[in-house]
Amino acid sequence: MMRLPKFTYRVPRTIAEAVKIIGDTGPDAQFVAGGTDLYPNMKRRQQMPKTVISVMRLPELNGVTGDGSKGLVIGASITLTEICENEIIKRDYPVIASAARTISTPILRNMGTIGGNLLLDTRCNYYDQNYEWRKAINFCLKKDGDVCWVAPGSSKCWAVQSSDLVPVMVAIGAKFRLVSTLGDRMIDAAAFYNDDGIDYLKKRPDELLADIHLPPTNGWRASYQKLRRRGAFDFPVLGVAAYVRYDVDSNGALPHGRASDTIADAKIVLGGIAPSPVQVNEAAQALIGNSLNEDQIQAAAEAAYVKARPLDNTDFVYQWRKQMARQYTLRALRELL
């Protein structure tokens, strides 16, 4: 049985108190909400904070305000179940609800939070093992070792970004608000993730993810498709988020029938294949300036296939996962039709 290491548990009542605690305790402290990622990592001795600061019940992190016409703000401690069931999110941002519904199991979605999924630790077959297993292979570059067993000649860690909500947030242009004793700052989701399995976030240890800001929905639609071994629950070994924005009039209405609309902007974002989400600009260019038809969809899917370069450190054969980048891009874009 894997047991948690000893740690001090703190329960602040406000954001200000939470960031003060972590500012005083330093790098040996860590925030926790649902704990569905942190506590298993602590049991495997991948992360060993001496102080754990719970932010699950902070009122400031547990609200959903706004709507699709003005933009939505989601507190970082809102559970994934609440994301799936919130009427405004289901109506105005259905891609968020549908992506959240693919995460883990209902029981874990009752505990896991949107903030936790966006800050999810990178994963790898050589890293997500217990301490004794990792010690037997002489550890890896991500934790306690100096070799990346995925690419032994590389100085970079290739652990994979495996969040379902991250590709969606990057695709739709979400922003994150981070809070510390030094003040607040906003950062685009697309700029928040580093292509490095160890230093995978542009977030200081003393910063708290407070809320997620979604843009108004006028003129855009998005979808998400996920590849995993078990349909009931599993981490993605490939995720595809597709986003298209149409030309709209001053009232936010489409000027023509859907089939003849011109795409003003588009994004295809791949998750589960690299340390950070991969934006396929070539796929976006195949769509922009055109209507969403089968020819454009096929061209975008081919561009996604070319750009996808999964490594052999998650489930399935990596060559097959590369092939699936084409198929899942087709599915994501066809859903938007």
N, C-alpha and C positions, 0 to 999 in steps of 0.2 A: 504494500500500500504506500502510495506517495503522500507525504504529509507536508503541510505548509511550514515554512521556516518561521521562527518567532519574529513578530513585528509589533510596533505600536500602532493602534488604530485611533484615528482622530475623526471627529464628526463636527465640522464647523456649521454655523447657522447662516452665514452669508458668504457671498463671493469674496468680499473684502477680507473676511476672516480666513477663508480657505487659501487665498494667495499669500496672505501674511504668514500662515503656518509653513507653507512650502518655501517661502522666502527665508524664513528663519532656520528651517531644518536642512535646506540645501539639496544637493543631488541624491542624497540617500532617501528622499521621500518621493512618493508618487501618488497621483490622484487615482481614484477608482470610482466607478459608477455601479454598473451591474456586476462587474468582476468576472464575466464569462470568459474573458481572454487573460486577464492579469493573474487570477488565482491559479489556473492550470499552469501558466508559465512559472509562477512561483514554486509550485509543486515540483516542476521539472528542473528547478534551479536555473532557469533561463533569466529570470529577473528576481532580484532579492532586495527590495526596498526595506529599509529599517522602519520607516513610517509610512503608513497607508492612510490617505486622507479621503474620506468618503464625501462625494458631492451629489449623491443620488437624490437626496431630499431637499436640496437647495431650491427655494421657491423660484428664484430668478432663472433657473435652468429647466423649469418644468412647465413652460408655457408655449402655446402656439398662437401667434397673432398675425392678422392680415388675411389676404386672399389672393387669388390669381390675378385680379385686376391691378392691385397695388404692390404685390410681392408678399412673401410669407417669411416669418421669422420663427424658427423651431429651436426651442431650448435643447441643449446638448444632452440632457438627462431624460428626455422623452424616450420611453421604451419603444422597441421595434413593434411590439403589439399595438401600441397607441398610434404609431405611424400608419400601420396597416388599417386601423379602424377609424381614424380621424376623418370626418365627413368632408372637410375642406380639402385635405390632401387627396382623398380619393376622387373628389370632383375636379379639382383644378390642377393637381400634380399627380395623376394616376401612375406615372412612371416611378415615382418615389415609393408609393404604396406597393406596387407590384414587385419592385426590386427588394424591398424590405421583407416581403412575404416569402422570398426564396431563401432567406438567411436561416440557417440552423433549423431548430424545431420549435413548436409553439411554446414549450416550457421555457426554453432559453430565450425566446423572443420576449417573454414576459419579464425577464431580468435584463437582457442586453439592451443597450441604448444606441441611439443614432450616433451620438458622439463617440462611443466606444468602437462602433464599426468603422467610423471615419479615421480613427487613430489606430486601427488594428495593426498589430505587429506583423512584419513580413514573415512568410512561412517557407519551409524547405524540408525535404525528406531527411536531410542530415542534421537539421536543427530541432525539429519538433519531435524529439525523443527524450526519454528520461536521462538523468545525469549519468548513470552507469553505462548506458548504451553509447552516449556521446564520448565518454571517457575512453571506452574500448577502442574507438577509431581515432583517438588522440584529438578529440574536439574539432571544432571548425572555426573558420575565420570570424563568424558572427558572434561566437561566445567561447572564450577561453583558449582558442587555438589560433594558428597563423596560416591555415590552408583552407581555401574554399574547395570542398570536395566535389562541387559541381564542375568547376573549372580550375583544377589545381595550379595552373600556371597564371591565374589571374590574381591581381592585387585587390580586386573588387568582390564584395559579397553579392551573390546572385539570388538571395532569398526573394520570394515573389510577393508582390502586393495582392492580397486575396480578399479584398473587401468587395461586396456587391454594390454598395452605395457610392463608392469613390468614382468609378467610371461615369455614373449618372451625374454626380455633382460637377465633375469636370465638363461633361458634355453640355449641361444646361447653364453653366456659368455661375454657379453658386459662389458665395463668399462666406468666409468663416471669421468670427470675432474672437480674438484671443485676449485674455485679461491677465495682468500680472501687477505687482506692486509698482511697476513703472508706468502703468496705464493700459489703455486698450489699443489694439491695432486690428485692422481688417486685412485679409489676404484672400486673393482669388484661389479657388480650389485647384485650378490648373497650375498655380505656382507653389502650392503647398507641399507637393510630394517630390522627393529627390530620387534620382535613379541610382540608388545605393541601398542594398539590403540592410545595412547597419544604420546609417544616418538617413533614414527614409522620410523624415518629416522636417519641414522648415518651422520648427516649433521649439522654443527653449524649454528646458525642464521645469522652469518656474512659471510657465504660462498655462492657463486653463482655457480649454475650448468652451466658450460660453454659449454661443448659439450659431445657427446656420441661417444665412439669408438667401432666399430663393428669389430670382427675378420675376417680374410680372410675366404672365403667359401669353400676352398678345402676339399672335402670329407664329408661335412655335409649338412643336409637338416633339415628343421623345419616347423612346422605347428601350427596353433592356432584355437581352437574351443571355442565358447562363448555361454553360456546359459543366456537368458534374457526373460522377459515377452513379450515385444514388439519387433518384428523383425526389425522395422524401426529404433528405437533408444532406448537405455536404458543402464544403468550400468550393468555390468555382476554380476550375482549371482553365477556364476561358470565360470571360464576360464581354459582351459587346453592347455598348450604349450608342444609340443613334439619335441625332438631334437635327431637325430641320426647322428653319424659320422662313415663313412666307412673307412676301410683300403684302402689307395690309394698309387699309385706308386710315384716316385720322381717328376713326372710332374703334380701330382694332379689328375691323371686319375684313374678311377675305373679299377682294373685289370681283373674283370670278369663281366658277365652280372649282372644286378641289382638284380635279384632274388636270386643269390647265393652269394651275397656279405656278408662279415662278419662285424658285427657292432663292432667297436672298443670302442665307448663311446656312452652313451645315457643319456637323462634327461627327466623326466616328471615333470612338474611344475604346481601346481594348484593355481589359483587365485580366489578371491571373496569369500573365505570361512574362512579366518583368518586374523589377523592384518598384516601378512606378507605373501609373497608367500611361498607355501609349496612344497618342493622338495621331491618326492617320490623315495627314493633310492632303495626300493625293486622292483619298476617297472623298474628302469634302469637296475638292475642286471638281470632281466628276459630277457632283450634284448641283453646285452653285450656278445660278443662271439658267437652269433648266427646270422643267416640270419633273415631278417624281414619277418616272415611268420605268418599265422593266429594263430598258437599255442602260439608263443611268444607274439603276440598282446593281445590275451585273458589273458595270465598270467600277463602282465603289467597292463591291465585294472582292473583285480581283485585286484592287489596290490594297485592301486589308490583308488579303492572303500574302501578298508580296512583302508587306511590312512586318507581319507576325513572325517572330523568331523565338518561340518558346524553348526553354531548356529542359533537360531531363531531371528535374528536381521536384516534380509533383506527380499526380496521377496520370495514367495513360501514356502511350508512346508519343514523344514530342512531335514526330513528323505528322502523326494523325491529328494532333491538336492544331498544327499549322493549317492542315486542310480544313479543319472545322472553322477556322477564322473566316473563310469564305462563306461557308454555309450559314453560320450564325449571323453574319452581317446581312446576308440575304433575308433571313428571318426577321431581323430587327427592322430593316427598311420596309419590307413588305407589310409589316404590322402597321406602319405609318400610312399605308395606302387606305 
